[in-house]
Amino acid sequence: MTPIPPRTRQARSADGTGLTAGDAMHAPGPQVDDHMTVDVALSVLIGARVPHLLLQDADGRCAGLVTRAQLSAHRGGAWYSDRTRLRDIPLDRGPFTSSVAVLSEAEAAMRVRTLDASPVIDEHGYALGVLGLDGLTAHTY
């Protein structure tokens, strides 16, 4: 896991036009390698008491986001093996939300894709945080 300190939030973007995804994101929480097994990832998620884990590829770039419900559902399938890796299960693999995306556009994209949460990434693909629909209503214009 790679802990990343929480980022401070600003009331307005640098150009003064409104909030960006980077302004509204939450701290990323635990990040794990996508080669971790489903069982170990579920244990990490439960132990950390978080709603999701961010996955990173071999280069440390964001490779997705997985929830407890997704992991539990996968474990219940007939295809399940205790050696199944996170990279082998179906989950959202992007595109992810850019930290400079206009918040209203990021929210609309998440709703179209029926996502409750989306990783927020920098220009190189590294996770900076997570944008959740649950907290976006507080950022109305």
trRosetta pair geometry for C-beta under 8 A, 3 or more apart (Angstrom, degrees):
i j d omega theta_ij theta_ji phi_ij phi_ji
1 30 4.8 -48 -142 -154 127 93
1 31 6.0 128 -154 62 64 53
1 32 5.7 -31 -89 -81 73 71
1 44 7.0 169 -65 -159 125 135
2 31 4.7 -33 50 66 89 117
2 56 7.2 8 21 2 129 155
2 60 7.4 47 -22 -142 167 102
3 30 7.4 -35 -87 -104 70 55
3 31 7.9 -177 -74 21 26 92
4 27 7.0 -180 89 -167 86 86
4 28 5.2 37 51 35 124 123
4 31 7.3 45 -10 -8 107 127
4 127 7.5 -168 4 101 157 89
4 128 7.5 -140 144 -147 155 38
5 27 7.5 -82 156 -131 30 118
6 26 7.9 -52 -131 179 101 53
6 27 3.9 -65 -100 -79 82 119
7 22 7.4 -71 123 -175 152 83
7 25 7.0 31 55 80 126 107
7 27 7.0 161 11 -94 70 67
7 128 6.5 17 -32 169 149 99
7 129 6.1 -92 21 -53 123 131
9 23 5.4 88 -160 -171 84 59
9 24 7.0 76 -139 -84 126 26
9 25 7.9 -177 -97 51 104 58
10 13 7.2 118 93 -90 126 28
10 23 5.2 -79 58 -121 76 103
11 19 7.9 -81 169 -84 34 93
11 23 7.6 105 -123 -163 2 130
12 16 5.4 20 156 -125 137 46
12 17 7.7 136 -172 44 99 31
12 18 6.7 -71 -141 -116 77 12
12 19 6.9 -95 -122 -71 37 57
12 23 7.6 -53 -178 -115 3 156
13 16 6.9 -106 72 -22 71 15
13 17 5.9 -26 55 50 120 75
13 18 6.1 14 5 75 110 38
13 19 6.4 150 -38 -126 90 17
13 20 4.8 87 -93 -24 118 104
13 23 6.4 -105 -75 -38 71 135
13 100 8.0 90 -143 -148 129 69
17 102 7.8 -57 111 -114 116 108
18 102 6.6 46 85 -149 119 93
18 103 6.7 -121 138 26 105 106
18 104 7.5 -10 137 -10 149 106
18 141 6.5 -16 -130 -110 127 118
19 23 4.4 -128 -154 76 85 140
19 24 5.6 66 165 -41 130 108
19 102 7.8 96 87 -163 55 56
19 103 4.2 7 100 -15 99 143
19 139 5.5 -61 37 -175 169 127
20 23 4.9 107 51 -1 68 100
20 24 7.4 -161 92 5 39 89
20 99 6.7 56 137 155 122 54
20 100 5.5 -46 -158 -147 144 33
20 101 6.2 126 -163 68 84 41
20 102 6.4 -67 -112 -104 64 30
20 103 5.9 -174 -144 -45 11 83
21 24 6.2 -73 -147 49 33 97
21 25 6.0 49 157 -49 71 103
21 97 4.8 -163 -156 155 162 121
21 98 6.6 124 42 84 138 48
21 99 5.7 -130 83 -136 97 31
21 100 7.4 -14 38 35 94 12
21 101 4.5 31 -10 60 122 96
21 102 7.9 44 -27 75 81 11
21 103 5.9 159 -66 -97 51 63
21 106 4.4 117 -78 -66 113 169
21 120 5.1 -179 141 -121 113 119
21 131 5.2 -57 -158 -72 98 144
22 25 6.0 -36 -135 6 28 117
22 99 3.6 56 -70 -176 110 89
22 100 6.5 7 -9 -68 124 42
22 120 6.3 155 -87 170 57 139
22 128 6.7 -11 -120 107 90 148
22 129 7.5 119 -133 34 54 127
23 103 6.9 -66 58 -63 107 124
23 139 7.9 131 108 -133 107 142
24 103 5.4 86 -3 -120 141 125
24 131 6.2 56 99 -127 99 96
24 135 6.9 169 179 109 96 109
24 136 6.5 54 172 -106 146 72
24 139 5.3 -42 -106 -51 128 163
25 99 7.3 -60 -12 -122 143 82
25 120 4.4 -76 -96 6 147 155
25 128 6.7 78 97 104 162 95
25 129 3.4 111 144 102 128 134
25 130 6.1 138 -163 62 94 27
25 131 5.0 -66 -101 -71 79 72
26 29 7.7 20 119 -28 107 98
26 129 5.7 165 73 -177 38 108
26 130 5.1 -29 59 65 94 85
26 131 7.5 157 10 -91 78 27
26 132 6.2 9 -2 1 126 111
26 135 7.1 119 -52 18 110 155
27 129 5.9 -83 -125 -123 14 95
27 130 7.7 -3 88 22 30 90
28 31 6.2 5 136 -53 127 106
28 54 5.4 -33 180 -10 106 149
28 119 7.5 37 -129 -136 101 86
28 127 5.1 103 -125 138 142 114
28 128 6.7 -176 -55 122 117 21
28 129 5.0 -121 -60 -111 73 35
28 130 5.8 120 -121 -24 50 89
29 48 7.2 113 -175 146 101 138
29 50 4.8 128 -162 -150 139 152
29 52 6.9 112 73 76 149 73
29 53 7.2 -119 114 -113 113 42
29 54 6.7 137 73 -7 86 100
29 130 6.9 -11 12 -5 106 133
30 44 6.2 -165 145 156 159 113
30 45 7.6 -150 62 -93 138 54
30 48 5.1 -83 -25 -109 138 173
30 50 6.1 179 14 28 103 156
30 53 5.4 -41 92 -124 100 85
30 54 7.2 178 99 29 48 79
31 53 7.1 136 -116 -177 27 77
31 54 4.4 -34 -107 77 81 103
31 55 7.4 158 -160 -99 73 9
31 56 5.3 45 170 -22 113 117
31 127 6.3 170 -101 59 133 140
32 36 5.0 -32 157 0 121 152
32 41 6.0 175 89 -114 162 92
32 44 6.2 109 -70 93 142 166
32 53 5.3 -6 14 174 112 130
32 54 7.5 146 22 78 63 52
32 55 6.3 -36 73 -111 74 58
32 56 7.2 176 86 22 26 84
32 86 7.3 116 103 -13 114 162
33 36 5.4 125 72 -29 76 92
33 55 7.4 36 168 -159 16 73
33 56 6.0 -54 -104 70 48 83
33 57 7.9 60 -150 -152 71 11
33 58 7.6 52 -149 -88 109 47
33 86 7.9 153 111 41 50 130
34 55 4.4 67 -82 180 89 117
34 56 6.6 -146 -24 74 88 30
34 57 5.8 -11 14 -96 129 51
34 63 4.7 -57 -53 92 139 154
34 64 7.1 84 -102 33 120 107
34 85 7.0 70 147 156 64 105
34 86 4.8 -122 -155 86 58 109
34 87 4.0 79 150 -63 110 97
35 58 7.8 50 -24 -75 121 84
35 85 5.3 -37 -152 -152 44 132
35 86 7.2 -61 -22 38 6 91
35 87 6.3 -9 -80 -3 49 122
36 40 5.2 -116 -179 84 100 119
36 41 5.0 118 116 -61 122 95
36 44 7.7 -16 170 0 155 143
36 85 6.8 124 71 -149 29 76
36 86 5.4 27 65 -10 79 119
37 40 4.8 88 60 11 86 102
37 41 6.8 -153 92 -6 42 89
37 82 6.8 25 -177 166 141 57
37 83 6.3 -85 -115 -146 121 29
37 84 6.4 97 -152 72 79 51
37 85 6.0 -67 -97 -97 49 51
37 86 7.5 161 -157 -30 7 74
38 41 5.7 -58 -145 39 29 112
38 42 6.2 32 156 -22 65 106
38 71 5.6 164 -166 -149 92 91
38 74 5.8 -124 -139 100 149 128
38 75 6.1 -179 134 -71 132 88
38 80 7.6 -91 62 -145 155 99
38 84 4.9 4 -6 88 119 103
38 85 7.5 -180 -33 -140 74 7
38 86 6.5 143 -80 -76 62 63
38 89 6.6 88 -86 -39 119 140
39 42 5.8 -55 -149 34 28 111
39 43 6.6 28 152 -17 62 106
39 75 7.5 101 -81 -104 71 121
39 82 5.8 7 -22 -149 140 80
40 43 5.6 -54 -152 36 34 113
40 44 6.4 36 150 -20 67 104
41 44 5.6 -52 -147 35 33 112
41 45 6.2 35 154 -20 66 106
41 53 6.0 -133 -166 39 100 162
41 66 6.8 12 160 90 141 142
41 71 6.1 -150 101 -113 108 140
41 86 5.6 96 -51 -72 156 119
42 45 5.7 -52 -145 37 31 113
42 46 6.3 27 157 -14 64 107
42 68 7.0 94 -135 -134 80 71
42 71 4.6 176 -83 145 97 142
42 72 7.1 115 -124 -66 129 66
42 75 7.1 5 -52 -45 157 139
43 46 6.0 -57 -144 41 28 107
43 47 5.9 26 158 -17 65 113
44 47 5.8 -60 -141 42 26 110
44 48 6.0 16 163 -11 65 113
44 53 6.5 62 101 -93 117 141
45 48 6.2 -62 -141 42 22 103
45 50 6.2 -103 -152 64 66 84
45 52 7.4 -31 -131 -146 116 13
45 53 5.4 -95 -83 -38 99 111
45 66 8.0 -98 -75 103 141 94
45 68 5.4 178 137 -83 140 86
45 71 6.8 165 21 17 154 156
46 49 7.3 21 178 -73 34 50
46 68 7.2 98 -69 -116 76 121
50 53 7.1 107 91 -70 124 63
51 67 6.3 -21 159 -134 74 94
51 68 6.9 -94 -158 -2 46 105
51 117 7.5 139 107 -27 122 156
52 65 5.3 16 170 179 135 99
52 66 6.4 156 -158 79 83 37
52 67 4.8 -45 -98 -92 88 67
52 68 7.7 -112 -84 -16 47 70
52 117 6.0 -150 -7 79 161 155
52 130 7.0 140 71 -127 132 160
53 65 7.3 167 83 -154 43 56
53 66 5.4 -15 58 61 91 90
54 62 6.4 -59 -177 -129 111 91
54 64 7.6 167 -159 92 53 40
54 65 5.6 -29 -106 -102 60 76
54 119 5.8 104 -127 -103 112 120
54 127 5.0 93 179 -143 152 176
54 130 7.1 -143 -68 -69 114 110
55 62 7.3 89 77 -165 61 55
55 63 4.3 -74 113 74 101 96
55 64 4.4 7 43 60 123 82
55 65 6.9 -149 8 -74 85 25
55 66 6.2 61 -38 -8 113 106
55 86 5.6 -167 -113 135 133 139
55 87 7.5 156 179 -75 143 71
55 91 8.0 109 2 86 143 144
56 59 7.9 -122 168 74 94 51
56 60 5.2 -6 174 -151 134 35
56 61 6.3 145 -154 68 83 26
56 62 6.3 -52 -103 -98 70 32
56 63 5.7 129 -140 4 15 101
56 127 7.1 -111 -82 4 100 118
57 60 7.2 -54 66 14 63 16
57 61 5.3 -9 37 59 107 83
57 62 7.9 16 -3 85 88 14
57 63 4.4 125 -49 -65 82 124
60 126 6.5 2 127 -112 94 101
61 121 7.8 41 -166 -143 83 130
61 124 7.1 -122 -106 133 107 78
61 125 3.9 11 -152 119 120 115
61 126 5.8 -90 -117 -78 59 55
62 94 7.7 116 110 -72 105 115
62 96 5.7 14 107 -36 143 167
62 119 4.9 164 -161 140 145 156
62 121 5.1 -116 15 -91 142 120
62 125 5.8 -142 31 169 85 73
62 126 6.5 130 -24 -150 88 20
62 127 4.2 112 -80 -55 113 93
63 87 7.0 -36 154 -102 143 92
63 93 6.7 -27 176 -137 60 90
64 86 7.8 -171 70 154 126 109
64 91 5.1 96 177 106 142 117
64 92 6.0 151 -143 85 96 59
64 93 4.9 -47 -78 -101 110 60
64 94 7.4 -106 -86 -30 68 76
64 119 7.5 -176 -166 -13 14 135
65 91 7.3 -150 71 161 46 125
65 92 6.6 -10 47 68 86 106
65 117 6.1 -124 142 105 158 106
65 118 7.2 -161 7 -133 148 27
65 119 5.3 -179 -50 -42 115 98
65 130 7.0 108 -115 -119 143 116
66 70 5.2 -121 -161 78 79 136
66 71 6.1 80 157 -51 116 96
66 86 6.3 -112 -27 -150 158 114
66 89 7.6 70 -118 81 132 128
66 91 5.4 -51 -93 -123 86 163
67 70 4.8 102 55 4 76 100
67 71 7.1 -145 96 -1 42 87
67 117 7.9 127 -71 39 112 125
68 71 5.8 -59 -148 40 32 108
68 72 6.0 30 156 -18 68 110
69 72 5.9 -56 -141 40 28 109
69 73 6.1 29 159 -20 64 109
70 73 5.9 -56 -146 37 26 110
70 74 6.4 25 156 -19 62 108
70 89 7.2 125 158 136 104 135
70 91 5.9 59 -173 -99 153 111
71 74 5.8 -56 -149 35 30 110
71 75 6.5 31 154 -21 64 105
71 89 7.9 97 -104 101 56 174
72 75 5.8 -54 -150 33 32 112
72 76 6.7 28 154 -18 63 107
73 76 5.9 -61 -154 35 33 111
73 77 7.2 45 149 -38 63 98
74 77 5.8 -43 -160 8 39 118
74 80 6.4 129 149 -96 67 104
74 84 7.2 -154 152 120 121 152
74 89 5.0 -19 -118 -133 152 137
75 80 5.4 83 -149 -132 35 151
76 80 7.1 122 47 -31 12 146
77 80 5.0 130 68 -36 76 95
80 84 6.2 -82 -151 -13 58 146
81 84 4.9 128 61 -39 77 89
84 88 5.5 -127 -165 76 78 129
84 89 6.6 71 160 -56 119 99
85 88 4.8 93 61 0 79 106
85 89 7.9 -153 94 -12 46 84
86 89 6.2 -59 -155 25 39 107
86 91 7.9 -28 -180 15 82 141
92 113 7.4 88 -125 159 134 127
92 115 6.5 43 -77 -101 171 118
92 118 7.9 -79 123 -114 148 77
96 118 6.1 159 -150 173 67 94
96 119 4.5 -37 -145 76 130 95
96 120 7.1 -178 158 -101 106 17
96 121 4.8 76 100 -7 132 120
96 125 7.9 109 42 -141 131 67
96 127 7.9 -89 176 -98 160 80
97 101 5.6 -103 -170 29 82 145
97 106 4.9 60 -140 -143 123 117
97 109 7.4 155 -95 79 92 132
97 110 7.5 -13 -67 -61 126 105
97 118 4.6 92 -16 120 115 125
97 119 6.8 176 33 89 84 44
97 120 4.9 -42 87 -103 104 65
97 121 7.0 141 74 15 49 76
97 131 5.3 -29 59 19 163 137
98 101 4.4 119 63 -36 87 97
98 106 8.0 -135 49 -91 65 114
98 120 7.5 23 137 -158 10 71
98 121 6.5 -51 -108 67 44 78
98 123 7.6 42 -144 -84 105 58
99 120 5.2 87 -86 167 73 105
99 121 6.8 -125 -30 83 88 29
99 122 5.8 -5 1 -95 131 53
99 128 5.4 19 -80 41 130 153
99 129 7.8 92 -105 33 102 100
101 105 5.8 -122 174 83 97 108
101 106 4.4 109 115 -64 128 108
102 105 4.4 70 72 13 96 111
102 106 6.8 -174 85 -12 45 87
103 106 5.6 -56 -144 37 32 112
103 107 6.2 34 157 -20 66 106
103 136 7.2 171 174 -141 107 103
103 139 6.0 -80 158 128 155 140
104 107 5.7 -52 -147 36 31 113
104 108 6.4 33 153 -20 63 105
104 141 7.1 -25 -64 -26 126 133
105 108 5.6 -51 -146 36 33 112
105 109 6.4 34 154 -19 65 105
106 109 5.8 -54 -149 36 30 111
106 110 6.5 31 153 -19 64 105
106 118 7.3 -153 -179 67 100 143
106 131 6.1 -38 149 146 133 168
107 110 5.8 -56 -150 35 31 111
107 111 6.4 30 154 -19 65 106
107 133 6.9 112 -141 -115 85 81
107 136 5.1 136 -106 -171 124 157
108 111 5.7 -55 -149 36 32 111
108 112 6.4 33 153 -20 65 105
109 112 5.8 -52 -148 34 32 112
109 113 6.4 13 158 -2 65 111
109 118 7.9 30 101 -62 103 170
110 113 6.1 -68 -145 50 29 99
110 115 4.5 -94 -156 66 81 101
110 116 7.8 124 173 -79 117 6
110 118 5.4 -123 -99 -23 111 130
110 131 7.1 -132 -62 108 147 113
110 133 5.9 -168 122 -68 138 106
111 114 7.2 26 -173 -81 33 40
111 115 8.0 -87 -56 42 21 69
111 133 7.3 112 -73 -112 78 135
115 118 5.2 65 131 -62 146 95
115 133 7.5 150 104 -30 65 117
116 132 6.5 4 151 -151 72 80
116 133 5.4 -98 -150 25 51 112
116 134 7.1 31 -175 -31 95 92
117 130 5.3 5 -174 177 112 114
117 131 6.8 158 -155 82 59 47
117 132 4.6 -19 -101 -101 88 77
117 133 7.3 -114 -67 1 48 77
118 130 7.0 155 76 -158 34 67
118 131 5.1 -16 61 60 88 98
119 127 5.0 -69 -166 -118 118 106
119 129 7.8 154 -159 91 55 34
119 130 6.0 -45 -105 -103 45 71
119 131 7.9 43 131 17 4 80
120 127 7.1 91 68 -156 51 65
120 128 5.1 -64 103 63 95 96
120 129 4.6 -3 49 67 120 79
120 130 6.4 -162 2 -89 90 15
120 131 5.2 96 -56 -27 108 98
121 124 7.9 -129 166 69 101 48
121 125 5.4 -12 -179 -144 138 30
121 126 6.2 141 -153 67 85 30
121 127 5.7 -52 -96 -93 75 43
121 128 6.4 145 -124 3 21 89
122 125 7.3 -50 67 19 68 19
122 126 5.2 -4 34 56 107 87
122 128 5.6 102 -44 -45 87 118
127 130 7.9 9 -170 -61 114 72
131 136 7.5 50 177 -70 93 110
132 135 5.4 69 77 15 98 97
132 136 7.3 -154 98 -27 52 89
133 136 5.4 -50 -149 13 43 122
134 137 8.0 -59 173 10 30 98
135 138 5.7 -40 -177 22 66 116
135 139 7.5 52 137 -11 76 104
136 139 5.6 -64 -159 39 51 107
137 140 6.5 4 -173 -48 50 100
